[in-house]
Amino acid sequence: MDTVNPAQFVFASFVVLGLLGLLAVGLRYYSQKTLGTKIFSAKLFAAGQNKGRIAIIEIQHIDHKSKLLLIRRDEIEHLLLVGDGKTLVIESGIKHAS
């Protein structure tokens, strides 16, 4: 039985940690690109968190290419279908019930 070489152990640990870091960076990039959302994000979209004029109220994924977005701008909501590089306005001018 061989003895454990401390230098080899430290090197192997750095290699494993580096591979885990690359995996995390890859997941962050590809999840944002394909899902349109960030996996490792502390900020969540909610109606009360956005201080600007525009807010994403809700996102519903239809399939891997399409999703429905409910957007609010100046107390008026718009329903959008986004997918395949196109955006289609389903309904516009929905009054927000306060």
Secondary structure, DSSP 8 states (H G I E B T S, - for coil): -----HHHHHHHHHHHHHHHHHHHHHHHHHHHHHHSS-SS-S----TTT--SSEEEEEEEE-SSSEEEEEEEETTEEEEEEEETTEEEEEEEEEE---
